[in-house]
């Protein structure tokens, strides 16, 4: 059953992501472009934006006809993330001062899309719409919107602050490393990985201490932590850099403590010994205290 779920929903996820990504070909549909610079200028202009909206509306119409119920919900989310990624590529390659926001759009879209796709590959039994992490929490949504507002306001009031190229490149570097570390952790954990902290041990649940888990006890959280901060460094958002750092640190401290209670319950002395040898990977977070 899990294999069929992977085959069906995973395939739909891939197909629909590339359908959304097809926004990159909008200028070829709208007109014959003479050079690549004109293509991207067209897409970021008024006519290009209208053409892009028409494109995604038509694609969504086809999805409504092809998929029903839960499958449509998977399809429309994957398509939306592909469309967002494509728009991010367009902005990144255009002659505009919004280049770094294009990088951000690509980073955000790929993160959420890959969370679902990797889960479909490694642990299809736990796969659900929540695996996209689009509705992670109210706090997560507020944080994302806050970063957009800060970027726009500061770009209007202090445009030079948003043109610190070296800082944006540093943020991109953090995002790429964080993303790679998180996905490596997910693949290494395999079917043991779950977006929800498990309170009951399944028969297939084992203690993973190899690969990236030999360096960090919680590599997926380490990757996500630096990825989230990196997005704000990329946008040159000073307020959100501080806010994301503090909020993410607090979230992962509480999450790790909650998770380690279950892990000690599941694996007993084996996990206690592993905890003594390997750090959590996050600054000033030691996990659950053994004496408490």
C-alpha positions in Angstrom: 0.0 0.0 0.0 2.8 2.4 0.9 4.6 1.6 -2.4 1.5 2.5 -4.4 1.1 5.7 -2.4 4.7 6.6 -3.3 4.2 5.7 -6.9 1.0 7.7 -7.3 1.4 10.7 -5.1 5.1 11.0 -5.7 4.6 10.9 -9.5 1.8 13.5 -9.3 4.1 15.7 -7.1 6.9 15.6 -9.7 4.7 16.1 -12.7 2.8 19.0 -11.2 5.9 20.7 -10.0 7.2 20.8 -13.5 3.9 22.0 -14.8 4.2 25.0 -12.5 7.8 25.4 -13.5 6.6 25.7 -17.1 6.0 29.4 -16.4 9.6 29.8 -17.6 8.3 29.1 -21.1 5.6 31.7 -21.0 7.5 34.2 -23.3 8.0 31.5 -25.9 4.2 30.9 -25.9 3.4 34.7 -25.9 5.9 35.7 -28.6 9.1 34.7 -30.4 12.0 36.1 -28.3 15.1 37.4 -30.0 17.5 37.0 -27.0 17.4 35.7 -23.5 17.7 39.1 -21.9 14.5 40.2 -23.6 12.8 37.0 -22.4 13.4 37.8 -18.7 12.6 41.5 -19.2 9.3 40.5 -20.8 8.4 38.2 -17.9 9.1 40.9 -15.2 7.1 43.5 -17.1 3.3 44.1 -16.9 2.4 41.9 -19.9 4.7 39.1 -18.7 3.0 39.1 -15.2 -0.5 38.9 -16.9 0.7 36.1 -19.1 2.1 34.2 -16.1 -1.2 34.6 -14.2 -3.1 33.3 -17.2 -0.7 30.4 -17.5 -1.1 29.3 -13.8 -4.9 29.7 -14.1 -5.1 27.5 -17.1 -2.8 24.9 -15.5 -5.0 24.9 -12.4 -8.0 24.3 -14.6 -6.5 21.2 -16.1 -5.5 19.9 -12.7 -9.1 20.3 -11.5 -10.3 18.2 -14.5 -7.6 15.5 -14.1 -7.3 15.1 -10.3 -10.0 14.8 -7.7 -10.1 15.1 -3.9 -6.9 14.5 -2.0 -4.9 14.0 -5.3 -5.9 17.5 -6.5 -4.7 18.9 -3.2 -1.3 17.4 -3.7 -1.2 18.5 -7.4 -2.2 22.1 -6.7 0.4 22.5 -4.0 3.2 21.0 -6.1 2.2 23.1 -9.0 2.1 26.3 -6.9 5.6 25.5 -5.6 6.9 24.9 -9.1 5.4 28.1 -10.3 6.9 30.0 -7.4 10.3 28.4 -8.1 10.0 29.4 -11.8 9.1 33.0 -10.9 12.1 33.0 -8.6 14.4 31.9 -11.4 12.9 34.6 -13.7 13.5 37.4 -11.1 17.0 36.0 -10.3 18.0 36.2 -14.0 16.4 39.6 -14.7 18.1 43.0 -14.7 16.5 44.1 -11.5 17.3 45.0 -7.9 15.0 42.2 -6.7 17.5 39.5 -7.7 18.1 38.3 -4.1 14.4 38.0 -3.5 14.3 35.7 -6.5 16.9 33.5 -4.8 14.7 33.5 -1.7 11.6 32.4 -3.7 13.6 29.5 -5.2 14.9 28.5 -1.8 11.5 28.6 -0.1 9.7 26.8 -2.9 12.4 24.1 -3.2 12.4 23.5 0.6 8.7 22.9 0.9 8.5 20.8 -2.3 11.5 18.6 -1.4 10.1 18.0 2.1 7.1 16.3 0.5 9.0 14.5 -2.2 11.7 13.1 0.0 9.1 11.9 2.5 7.3 10.2 -0.3 10.6 8.3 -1.1 11.9 7.4 2.4 8.7 7.0 4.4 5.5 6.9 2.3 3.5 5.6 5.2 3.8 8.9 7.0 3.1 11.0 3.8 0.3 13.5 4.0 -0.4 17.1 2.8 1.3 18.2 6.0 4.5 16.9 4.6 4.8 20.0 2.5 5.1 21.9 5.8 3.1 24.8 4.2 0.8 24.9 7.2 3.6 24.2 9.7 2.3 26.6 12.3 0.8 30.1 12.8 4.1 31.3 14.1 5.9 30.0 10.9 3.4 31.8 8.7 3.7 35.0 10.7 7.5 34.8 10.5 7.4 34.3 6.7 5.0 37.3 6.1 7.1 39.4 8.5 10.2 38.8 6.4 8.4 39.8 3.2 7.1 43.0 4.8 10.5 43.9 6.2 12.2 43.3 2.9 9.7 45.5 1.0 9.6 48.3 3.6 13.4 48.5 3.8 13.8 48.3 0.1 11.6 51.4 -0.3 13.1 53.3 2.6 16.7 52.1 2.5 17.4 50.5 -0.9 21.1 50.5 -0.5 20.8 48.1 2.5 19.3 45.5 0.1 22.2 45.6 -2.3 24.9 44.1 0.0 25.8 41.4 -2.5 28.4 39.7 -0.3 25.8 39.3 2.5 23.2 37.8 0.2 25.8 35.4 -1.2 26.6 34.4 2.4 22.9 33.8 3.0 22.6 31.7 -0.1 25.6 29.6 1.0 23.9 29.0 4.4 20.7 28.1 2.7 22.3 25.6 0.4 24.4 24.0 3.1 21.4 23.8 5.5 19.2 22.3 2.8 21.8 19.7 1.9 22.3 18.8 5.5 18.6 18.4 6.2 18.0 16.2 3.2 21.1 14.1 3.9 19.7 13.6 7.4 16.3 12.6 6.0 17.7 10.0 3.6 20.1 8.6 6.3 17.2 8.2 8.7 15.0 6.6 6.1 11.8 5.2 7.4 12.7 6.4 10.9 12.3 10.0 9.8 8.9 11.7 10.6 7.9 15.3 10.6 5.9 14.6 13.8 7.6 13.6 17.1 6.7 10.0 17.7 5.5 8.9 21.2 5.3 5.2 20.4 8.0 3.1 19.0 7.2 1.2 15.8 8.7 -2.2 15.0 10.9 -0.7 12.3 12.2 2.1 14.4 15.9 1.9 15.0 18.5 4.3 16.5 20.4 5.9 13.6 24.0 6.9 14.5 25.8 6.7 11.2 26.3 9.2 8.4 25.6 12.8 9.4 24.2 11.5 12.7 27.7 10.6 13.7 28.5 14.4 13.7 25.2 15.8 15.1 22.4 14.1 17.1 19.8 16.2 15.3 21.2 17.0 11.8 17.8 17.7 10.2 17.2 20.4 12.8 20.7 21.8 12.4 20.1 22.1 8.7 16.7 23.7 9.1 18.0 26.1 11.7 20.8 27.5 9.5 18.5 27.4 6.4 15.9 29.6 8.1 18.5 32.1 9.2 20.2 32.0 5.9 17.0 33.1 4.1 17.0 36.3 6.1 20.7 36.9 5.6 20.1 36.5 1.9 17.3 39.1 2.0 19.5 41.4 4.1 16.7 41.6 6.7 18.5 42.8 10.0 15.4 42.6 12.2 14.3 39.2 10.9 17.9 37.8 11.2 17.7 38.4 14.9 14.1 37.4 15.2 14.5 34.2 13.2 17.6 33.2 15.2 15.9 33.6 18.5 12.6 32.1 17.5 14.3 29.1 15.7 16.6 28.5 18.6 13.7 28.4 21.1 11.6 26.2 18.9 14.4 23.6 18.3 15.4 23.7 22.0 11.9 22.7 23.0 11.5 20.3 20.1 14.8 18.5 20.9 13.9 18.1 24.5 10.5 16.7 23.7 12.0 14.3 21.1 14.8 13.1 23.4 12.3 12.1 26.1 10.8 9.7 23.5 14.2 8.5 22.2 15.4 7.7 25.8 12.2 5.8 26.3 12.6 3.9 23.0 16.3 3.1 23.2 17.3 3.5 26.8 21.0 3.2 27.6 21.9 3.1 23.9 20.6 6.6 23.3 22.1 7.9 26.6 25.5 6.7 25.5 25.0 8.2 22.0 23.9 11.5 23.6 27.1 11.7 25.7 29.3 11.2 22.6 27.6 13.3 20.0 26.5 17.0 20.4 23.0 18.1 19.3 24.6 20.3 16.6 22.8 23.5 17.7 24.5 26.2 19.7 23.8 26.1 23.5 21.3 23.3 23.1 22.3 20.2 25.0 18.9 18.4 24.9 17.1 16.9 27.8 19.0 16.9 31.1 19.6 13.4 32.4 19.4 14.6 36.0 16.0 16.3 35.7 
